[in-house]
Amino acid sequence: MTSVDRTAFSRAAALRLGAGGIAALALGGAAPASAQRASNEVALAARRFLGSLDDAQRARATFMFAGSERTRWHWTVPASVPRNGLPLGTMTPAQRALALRLLRASSSASGYRKTLQIMSLQGVLRRLQPGSGDTFDPDLYYVSVFGSPGAGIWGWRFEGHHLSRHFTLVRGALSPDPFFLGAWPTMTGTAYRAVGSRFRTMPREEDAARELLRLLDGRLRRQAVFSSESLTDHVTQNAARVRPPSPVGILASDLPSAGQTRVLELVQTYLANHPSPIGEVALTRIRRAGLGRIRFGWAGSDRPGVPHYYRLQGPTFLLEFDNSRDDATHIHSVWRDFTRDFGRHAL
């Protein structure tokens, strides 16, 4: 990549953030005061939620911060991996509203909307798979609070099928990692005409990566594609701690400018699930570690509806995306931070 391209790549990271819902990034990074305000709003929402519960509900919803439960997580249906915490289905309407208000305070507007869409797909799956019983239940999303909200160290989790959102707060700094987002079916309407209006819950997470791959040919494409077959799942699974996997794929610094733009879009799309100040902090760290050092690797076909997997891996983070099940209509994706998952860097 030429020096002009490198400059453009860096400038793009600073200026192309509005589309993803993250405010423009100043050269000095995110404002600590904004991040502190975001963390305070989360703590206030958590206290209001816990204050609405009776003693039995509160006992079910709260855990020690230092216990092993905080790093126990999964994304499959609760019927397969039972969850701890208080499920939405056991709450009164007012309590449920406060639980969702806590989720909203911990997310951007677009991230909150995406979460609700993922939850709504449980109803679609029920209609698509008669006889599934309670396997796909939009009420089986669990709230778990670790420690005392507003204390120096505390956290909380929102989890169920295809969702695992973790928030660790240490002295006012919020860490939103790891987080898992999935979708099945990936589209309702055209392929699933009988069950509702057409929409896609995770469109750019899939399409931007495919567009990136299709920009490449010859040597560059051979560098990017590390397997002709999809991996069938993300390799890190639900490990409490991950180390950088062996690097695969092509460096962002070797991509054409349009490919660099897609890399940035994918990063932005995932960070845009967080409140703006929190997303800015994460992007600042990724930028300082070196945008050109991010690798893009692809496995499987580049045709829609055929199994595929891709990975973005930088010095500080790993994004895995797999769409291999059910004729490539079933997404699993996970974002990991090698040092900051579960707030470890601050503990």
Secondary structure, 3 states (H helix, E strand, C coil): CCHHHHHHHHHHHHHCCHHHCCCCCCCCCCCHHHHHHHHHHHHHHHHHHHHCCCHHHHHHHEECCCCHHHHCCCCCCCCCCCCCCEEHHHCCHHHHHHHHHHHHHCCCHHHHHHHHHHHHHHHHHHHHCCCCCCCCCCCCCEEEEECCCCCCEEEEEEEECCEEEEEEEECCEEECCCEEEEECCCEECCCCHHHCCCEECCHHHHHHHHHHHHCCCHHHHHHHEEECCCCCCCCCCCCCCCCCCCCCCEEHHHCCHHHHHHHHHHHHHHHCCCCHHHHHHHHHHHHHHHHHHCEEEEEECCCCCCCEEEEEECCCEEEEEEEEECCCCEEEEEEEECCCHHHHHHC
